[in-house]
Amino acid sequence: PGGPGNRFDDPPGGSIDGTGSSDPRGLTAAEAARRLLQDGPNSLPEPERRTWRHIAFDAAREPMFLLLCGAALLYLLLGSALEGGFLLLMVAATVGMTLYQEGKTEHALRALRQLGSPQALVLRDGTPRRVAGSELVAGDVILLAEGARVPADARLCAADGLLVDESLLTGESVPVRKLAARGAMPPMRPGGEDLPWVYSGTLVVQGHGSAIVTATGTRSEIGRIGDSLRQLAPPPSPLQRQSALLARRFAVLGLAASALLVLVLGLRGGGWLEALLAGIALSISMLPEEFTVVLTVFPALGAWRLARANVLTRRLAAIETLGATSVLCVDKTGTLTENRMALHALWCGGVELAPGPALPPTHRALLRHAILATPERSHDPMEHALQAQADMLDVPARPAGARLVHEYGLTAARRALMLAWQGGPDPAIVAAKGAPESILALCRMEPDERAAALAAAAGL
């Protein structure tokens, strides 16, 4: 069980811990410690830390930087200490600015990683415990609740109205419904409704449940994505390619002109030493010493301005690439957006209206009942949109004195969420929201009214 690579699959008998036991109390602390030692922590490999040596080496590899160093060396060899010292000062300023900006970004990223260390609620020895997410092992029984991040890939053994936001893995902004597993089944990739699998890094937006950890670390879905990304080498930016080409051209042109001058002056009898010095002076005059300073200072200033807007720049080359972007192609909702929804229209009694201050009482009542069918402290983006619109229109969220007595979660047979309330102006009220077919099945309507409602829902 467990095995190398932090992978665990239930045997046909449906064992929880992979050893033939179906004990619902989860693993013992001793067994969890053994598996943690065997499989390693439930964490993704951190990218190699960029020390000041790495940053300085990357800056020194730039062709323009090498030209600047070459020009400074030639000035010093010719005895022009003032010019050579000035160029070396520019070299030091360029490296220092790069070290400061990228070093500050690396420090901020390390601090953010430490603050974002996830926690998990797990059953150990039959008792719920909150442990670091990195301590989870294959076979652990984890408890999931609304608002929690799934700490590892797992198979659901119980689910009550569970909705999970998988946009981190799929790019889809709409949460997907999860159902508990029935019998043994192979692992499946993210995407699709009614699957019994939850994945590391996704967010529970509604409901609760329990699940058996099946994959941790790099064997999880998000770990596989990370492995694929680590195999990609970032290409040089357009400005880096252009400056490298320009540096090569200047170097070739300068060497050719210097060689020609040395040859002409030497053959004319002016002395080969004097001709060599004249050729070196010509090559120095042709080197674009200012380019390196400009190409470093301006991106650093851009990174500083972005930092004031709370945007961290890990590579200065990203500033140039961002500034040169003219076309942005997006394939899925939620990939680059804030993954938020907004209420667009309300349909009631055959009339569709956009939400606004002049909303009639019938449509305000519809919005009020939608809020009554929304659990408190919900993390669902659709329910956030309903609550935000109700707040803007001063629609009361809950009747005064009403209390929630029961919540009916989503099921495969009834794709609707229902909340039962008691107290307040009404003795009892049950508010429901969900799929149009499920809601209409709960209502007493004439056939023509039902058909009109279905047609309106299909047209939205």
C-alpha positions in Angstrom: 0.0 0.0 0.0 1.1 3.6 -0.6 4.3 2.6 -2.5 6.8 4.9 -4.2 5.4 8.0 -5.7 2.7 8.6 -3.0 -0.1 6.7 -4.9 -2.8 4.6 -3.3 -5.6 2.7 -4.9 -8.3 0.8 -3.0 -8.4 -2.9 -3.5 -11.6 -4.4 -4.9 -12.9 -4.9 -1.3 -13.0 -1.2 -0.7 -10.4 -1.0 2.1 -9.8 2.4 3.5 -6.2 2.0 4.5 -5.0 -0.3 1.7 -4.2 -3.1 4.2 -7.5 -5.0 4.0 -9.1 -3.0 6.8 -12.3 -1.0 6.3 -12.1 0.8 9.6 -13.9 4.1 9.2 -11.7 5.6 11.9 -8.9 6.2 9.4 -5.2 5.4 10.0 -3.5 5.2 13.3 -0.9 7.8 14.1 1.8 5.1 14.0 0.7 3.9 10.5 0.5 7.5 9.2 4.0 8.2 10.5 5.3 5.1 8.8 3.7 6.0 5.5 5.0 9.6 5.7 8.5 8.3 6.2 8.1 5.8 3.3 6.3 8.1 0.8 7.6 11.5 1.7 5.6 14.7 2.4 2.4 15.7 0.6 4.0 18.7 -1.1 5.2 19.8 -4.5 8.9 20.4 -5.1 9.7 24.0 -4.6 11.4 25.8 -7.5 15.2 26.1 -7.1 15.9 29.1 -4.9 17.6 31.9 -6.9 20.5 33.1 -4.8 22.4 36.3 -5.5 24.9 34.2 -7.4 22.2 32.9 -9.8 20.8 36.3 -10.4 24.3 37.9 -11.0 25.2 35.1 -13.4 22.0 35.5 -15.4 22.7 39.3 -15.7 26.3 38.7 -16.7 25.3 36.4 -19.6 23.6 39.2 -21.5 25.6 40.0 -24.7 25.3 43.7 -24.1 26.6 43.3 -20.6 29.6 41.3 -21.9 30.3 44.1 -24.5 30.3 46.7 -21.6 32.8 44.6 -19.7 34.9 44.2 -22.8 34.9 47.9 -23.4 35.9 48.6 -19.8 38.8 46.1 -20.1 40.1 47.7 -23.3 40.0 51.2 -21.7 42.0 49.9 -18.8 44.6 48.2 -21.0 45.1 51.4 -22.9 45.6 53.3 -19.7 42.3 55.2 -19.8 41.5 54.6 -16.1 38.8 57.2 -16.0 36.8 55.8 -18.9 37.4 52.2 -17.8 36.4 53.0 -14.2 33.2 54.7 -15.3 32.2 51.7 -17.4 32.9 49.4 -14.5 30.8 51.6 -12.3 28.0 51.2 -14.8 28.5 47.4 -14.7 28.3 47.4 -10.9 25.1 49.6 -11.0 23.5 47.3 -13.5 24.2 44.2 -11.5 23.3 45.8 -8.2 19.9 47.0 -9.5 19.1 43.6 -10.8 20.2 41.9 -7.6 18.1 44.3 -5.5 14.9 44.0 -7.5 14.9 40.2 -8.1 16.2 39.5 -4.5 13.3 41.5 -3.0 10.8 39.6 -5.1 12.3 36.2 -4.1 12.1 37.2 -0.4 8.4 38.2 -0.8 7.6 35.0 -2.6 9.2 32.9 0.2 7.2 34.8 2.8 4.0 34.2 0.8 4.7 30.5 0.6 5.1 30.2 4.4 1.9 32.1 5.0 0.0 29.9 2.6 0.8 26.6 4.2 -2.4 24.6 4.0 -4.1 22.7 6.8 -6.2 19.5 6.6 -8.9 18.0 8.8 -8.1 14.2 9.0 -9.2 11.2 11.0 -6.4 9.7 13.1 -7.2 7.0 15.6 -10.9 7.7 15.0 -10.5 11.4 16.2 -10.6 14.4 13.9 -7.3 16.3 13.9 -6.1 19.3 12.1 -2.7 18.7 10.6 -0.4 20.3 8.1 -1.3 19.3 4.6 2.2 18.1 4.0 1.7 15.4 6.6 -1.1 13.6 4.7 -0.4 10.2 3.4 -2.2 7.8 1.1 -5.1 6.0 2.9 -5.9 8.9 5.2 -9.5 9.8 5.7 -10.0 13.5 5.3 -13.1 15.6 6.2 -14.2 18.2 3.7 -16.4 21.2 4.5 -17.6 24.3 2.7 -14.8 26.8 2.2 -12.0 24.2 2.6 -9.2 23.5 0.1 -8.9 19.9 -0.9 -5.4 18.9 0.5 -4.8 15.9 -1.7 -6.4 13.8 -4.5 -9.0 11.6 -2.9 -12.0 9.3 -3.5 -15.3 10.3 -1.8 -16.8 7.8 0.6 -19.5 10.2 1.8 -20.9 13.4 0.2 -23.8 15.7 1.2 -24.6 18.3 -1.4 -20.9 18.6 -2.3 -20.0 21.2 -4.9 -16.3 21.8 -5.8 -14.7 24.6 -7.8 -12.1 22.9 -10.1 -11.2 26.0 -12.1 -7.6 25.6 -10.9 -7.3 22.4 -13.0 -10.0 22.8 -15.7 -10.5 26.5 -16.2 -14.2 26.1 -15.8 -15.8 28.7 -13.5 -18.9 26.7 -12.6 -18.5 24.4 -9.6 -19.2 20.7 -10.3 -21.3 18.3 -8.2 -19.7 15.4 -6.4 -21.2 12.1 -5.4 -19.8 9.4 -3.1 -18.2 6.3 -4.8 -20.2 3.1 -5.0 -17.7 0.2 -5.2 -14.2 0.1 -6.7 -13.5 2.3 -9.7 -10.3 3.6 -11.4 -9.1 7.1 -10.9 -10.5 9.7 -13.3 -9.3 13.1 -14.5 -10.9 16.4 -13.4 -14.0 17.6 -15.2 -17.6 16.4 -15.3 -20.5 16.0 -12.9 -21.3 13.4 -10.3 -17.7 12.0 -10.1 -16.5 10.6 -6.8 -13.0 12.1 -7.1 -11.7 15.4 -5.6 -8.4 16.9 -6.4 -5.6 18.7 -4.5 -5.9 22.5 -4.6 -9.6 22.6 -5.6 -12.1 24.5 -3.4 -15.2 23.1 -1.7 -17.9 25.8 -2.3 -20.9 23.9 -0.8 -21.8 20.8 1.2 -19.5 18.5 3.2 -18.2 15.0 3.0 -15.3 12.6 3.7 -12.8 11.1 1.3 -9.9 8.6 1.2 -6.6 10.0 0.0 -5.4 8.3 -3.1 -2.5 10.4 -4.4 -0.2 13.0 -2.7 2.7 15.1 -3.8 3.8 14.9 -7.4 1.4 12.0 -8.2 -1.6 14.3 -7.7 -3.2 16.0 -10.7 -1.7 19.4 -9.8 1.7 17.7 -9.2 1.6 16.3 -12.7 0.9 19.7 -14.1 3.8 21.1 -12.1 6.1 18.4 -13.4 5.2 19.3 -17.0 5.8 23.0 -16.4 9.2 22.3 -14.8 10.4 20.6 -18.0 9.8 23.8 -20.0 12.7 26.2 -20.4 11.6 29.8 -20.6 12.6 31.3 -23.9 14.5 34.6 -24.1 12.3 37.7 -24.4 12.0 39.6 -27.7 14.2 42.4 -26.4 16.8 39.9 -25.2 16.9 38.3 -28.7 17.1 41.7 -30.4 19.8 43.0 -28.1 21.9 39.8 -28.5 21.6 40.1 -32.3 22.6 43.8 -32.1 25.6 43.0 -29.8 26.8 40.3 -32.3 26.5 42.7 -35.2 28.4 45.5 -33.4 31.1 43.0 -32.3 31.6 41.7 -35.9 31.5 45.2 -37.4 33.9 46.6 -34.8 36.4 43.7 -35.2 36.2 44.0 -39.0 36.7 47.8 -39.0 39.6 47.5 -36.4 41.3 44.7 -38.4 41.0 46.7 -41.6 42.4 49.9 -39.9 45.3 47.9 -38.4 46.1 46.3 -41.7 46.0 49.7 -43.6 48.1 51.6 -41.1 50.6 48.7 -40.7 51.1 48.3 -44.4 51.6 52.1 -44.9 54.6 51.9 -42.6 53.1 53.7 -39.6 54.2 51.0 -37.2 52.3 47.9 -36.2 52.0 48.8 -32.5 50.5 52.2 -33.3 48.2 50.6 -35.8 47.0 48.1 -33.2 46.3 50.8 -30.7 44.4 52.8 -33.3 42.3 49.7 -34.1 41.5 49.1 -30.5 40.5 52.7 -30.1 38.2 52.4 -33.1 36.5 49.3 -31.7 35.9 51.0 -28.4 34.3 54.0 -30.0 31.9 51.7 -31.9 30.7 49.8 -28.8 27.2 50.9 -27.5 28.1 51.2 -23.8 24.8 53.0 -23.0 22.6 50.2 -24.2 23.3 47.9 -21.3 22.5 50.6 -18.7 19.3 51.6 -20.5 18.1 48.0 -21.0 18.5 47.3 -17.2 17.4 50.6 -15.6 14.1 51.0 -17.5 12.8 47.4 -16.7 13.9 47.9 -13.1 11.9 51.1 -12.9 8.9 49.3 -14.4 9.2 46.5 -11.8 9.3 49.2 -9.1 6.1 50.8 -10.4 4.4 47.4 -10.5 5.5 46.7 -7.0 3.7 49.8 -5.8 0.5 48.2 -7.3 1.2 45.0 -5.3 2.5 43.1 -8.4 5.7 41.1 -7.9 8.1 40.7 -10.8 10.3 37.7 -10.5 12.2 38.3 -13.9 12.9 41.7 -15.2 12.5 40.4 -18.7 8.8 39.9 -18.0 8.4 43.7 -17.9 9.5 44.0 -21.5 7.3 41.1 -22.6 4.3 42.5 -20.9 4.8 45.9 -22.4 5.2 44.4 -25.9 2.0 42.4 -25.8 -0.5 43.6 -28.4 -2.9 40.6 -28.7 -4.2 38.5 -25.8 -5.9 35.2 -26.6 -8.0 33.5 -23.9 -9.5 30.1 -24.3 -11.7 29.6 -21.1 -13.7 31.6 -18.7 -12.0 31.8 -15.4 -8.5 31.3 -16.7 -7.5 35.0 -16.5 -10.6 36.5 -15.1 -11.5 36.9 -11.4 -13.8 33.9 -11.6 -16.8 35.9 -10.4 -20.4 35.9 -11.5 -23.0 38.7 -11.6 -26.8 38.6 -11.7 -27.9 39.5 -15.2 -31.7 39.1 -15.3 -34.8 38.0 -13.2 -37.7 36.1 -14.9 -41.0 36.0 -13.2 -44.5 35.6 -14.6 -43.3 35.7 -18.2 -41.5 39.0 -17.7 -37.7 39.2 -17.7 -36.1 42.2 -16.1 -32.6 43.4 -15.4 -31.9 44.0 -11.6 -32.2 47.6 -10.7 -33.8 50.1 -8.3 -37.2 50.0 -10.2 -37.6 46.3 -9.8 -41.3 45.4 -9.2 -42.4 43.6 -6.0 -42.8 40.2 -7.9 -39.2 40.2 -9.0 -38.0 41.4 -5.6 -39.8 38.5 -4.0 -38.1 36.1 -6.5 -34.7 37.5 -5.4 -35.7 37.2 -1.8 -36.6 33.6 -2.1 -33.3 32.9 -4.0 -31.5 34.3 -0.9 -33.6 32.1 1.4 -32.4 29.1 -0.7 -28.8 30.2 -0.2 -26.8 28.7 2.8 -25.1 31.2 5.1 -21.4 31.7 4.6 -21.6 30.2 1.1 -18.5 30.0 -1.1 -20.4 29.4 -4.4 -19.7 32.2 -6.9 -23.4 32.1 -8.1 -24.7 32.5 -4.5 -22.2 35.4 -4.0 -23.7 37.1 -7.0 -27.2 36.7 -5.7 -26.2 38.0 -2.2 -24.4 41.0 -3.7 -27.4 42.0 -5.8 -29.7 41.6 -2.9 -27.5 43.9 -0.8 -27.4 46.5 -3.6 -31.3 46.5 -3.8 -31.8 46.3 0.0 -33.7 43.0 -0.3 -33.8 41.5 3.2 -31.7 38.4 3.4 -33.6 36.6 6.2 -37.0 37.2 7.7 -36.8 38.7 11.2 -37.0 35.9 13.8 -36.7 33.1 11.2 -34.3 30.2 11.9 -33.1 27.4 9.6 -34.4 24.0 10.7 -33.3 21.8 7.8 -31.2 21.8 4.7 -31.9 19.4 1.8 -28.7 19.0 -0.3 -28.3 18.2 -4.0 -28.8 14.6 -5.0 -28.7 12.7 -8.3 -32.5 12.4 -8.3 -33.2 16.0 -7.1 -30.9 18.6 -8.6 -32.0 21.3 -6.2 -31.0 22.8 -2.9 -33.8 23.4 -0.4 -33.7 25.2 2.9 -36.6 25.0 5.4 -37.2 28.0 7.7 -39.5 28.5 10.7 -40.5 31.6 12.6 -40.9 35.2 11.4 -44.0 36.4 9.4 -44.6 33.0 7.9 -45.1 30.0 10.1 -42.9 27.9 7.8 -41.3 28.3 4.4 -39.2 26.1 2.2 -37.1 27.9 -0.5 -35.5 26.0 -3.3 -33.2 26.7 -6.2 -31.5 24.4 -8.7 -32.0 23.0 -12.2 -35.2 24.2 -13.9 -36.6 20.7 -14.3 -36.2 20.0 -10.6 -37.7 23.3 -9.4 -40.7 23.0 -11.7 -41.3 19.4 -10.5 -41.7 20.9 -7.0 -44.3 23.4 -8.1 -48.0 23.2 -8.9 -48.3 24.7 -12.3 -50.5 24.4 -15.4 -48.9 22.7 -18.4 -48.7 25.9 -20.4 -47.1 27.8 -17.5 -44.5 24.9 -17.1 -43.8 25.0 -20.9 -43.3 28.8 -20.8 -40.9 28.6 -17.8 -38.9 25.8 -19.5 -38.7 27.9 -22.7 -37.5 30.9 -20.8 -34.9 28.9 -19.0 -33.6 27.4 -22.3 -33.3 30.9 -23.7 -31.1 32.3 -20.9 
